[in-house]
Amino acid sequence: QVQLVVSGGGLVQPGGSLRLSCVASGSVFGIYFMGWYRQVPGKQHELVASISNGGRTNYAEDVQGRFIISEDNAQGNGKNTYLQMNSLRAEDTAVYYCHERDLLESNYWGQGTQVTVSS
């Protein structure tokens, strides 16, 4: 079982940067997919960025070139995931969640963190 703890959200001015962290603990059978999602009230959550084993990344069109997803090894055999967010815009305001999936197709979610972009 894996526990994911998210940190790094907050209030930032337009054009600013934030770095979200998703730190994993516990034992897991092979994490192969990691992603960051966001959700605003009244809308479905959307996949912002993902990274798979081997380092292949994908980004939502509106964050391409501004956000960077990365990962490293956690204590134990899990994965930590990070989201560097640059040139933030008001429309990036949302609750952000990290997600990981293992080879047994079990899904793990971190708690959400609020990101507010406002002057």
N, C-alpha and C positions, 0 to 999 in steps of 0.2 A: 504494500500500500504506500502511496506517495502523498505527501502533503505539500501544497504549493502556497507560499506566502508572498504576496505582492506588496511592493513599496514603490515610492517615488512620485506619486501623483501630487497635485496641488494646483495653485493658482499661478498663472504666468501671463505676461502681456503678449499680445500678438507679435509674432516675429521671434519670440523666445524659444527656449529649449527645455525639455525635461527628459529624464532617463528613467524608465520603469524597469524594475527588477522583479523577477519571479524566481524565488529560491526554493529548491526542492529538498525534501528530506524524506527518509524512509527507503524501503526496498521496492524495486520495480523490475519487471522483466522486459528490458529493452525499449526505452523511449525512442520512437522513430519519427514522431511528428510533434512540432511545437508551434503554437500560434498565439497571436494576440487578437482579441476581439474588442469591440466597443459597442456600447448601447446608449441611446438617448431615449428619454421617456416617449412612449407612444410608437416607437419603431423597433423592428427586430434587430437583434444584435448582428453586427457585420464583422467579417474577417478582415482585419487590417493588414496583417503580415503573418507569414508562416515561414518556417524553416524545417527541412527534413534532414534525416541522416545523409551525410555527404555534403551538407551545406547548401543545398538548393533552396533558394528563397523566392517568395512570391509576395507581391504587394498589391493592395487595392490601388486603383488608378489615381485616386485623389491624394494618396500619400507617397506615391512613387517619387523618388528623388529627395524626399524630406525625412522619411523615417528609415531607420536601419534596425533590422532584427539580428540578434546574435545569440549564441549559446556557448556554454562551457560545462564541464563536468561538475556535478554536485558531489558532496560527500556521499559516500555510498556508491550506488550505480545509477543515480538519476541525472537529470539535466537541469541546469539553471538557464533561464531565458531572459533576454533583455530587449528593450525597445527604446532606442534613441530617437527622440522626436525633435526635429529642428523646424525652424520657420513655421511655428505653430500659428494656426488660424482659429478664429472664433468657432468655425464649424467643426473643429477637432474636439470641441467640448463634449465630453461623454464620460461614462464609467467604463474603464478599461479592465479586461480580464485576461489572464493567461490560461492556456489550455495545453495539455500534453496527452499524447496517446501512446500506449505501449503495444508490444507485439501480440499481446492477448486481446487487443482491441478494447482495452479498458481506457476510459477517459477520466482525466483529472483536471479540476478547475481550481484556480486560485480565487481568493475573494476579490471583489472589484475595488478599484481605486479611482477616485474622482479626479478628472483632469478638467480644469476650467481655464479657458483662454479668454481673457477680458482685460480691457484697459481701465 
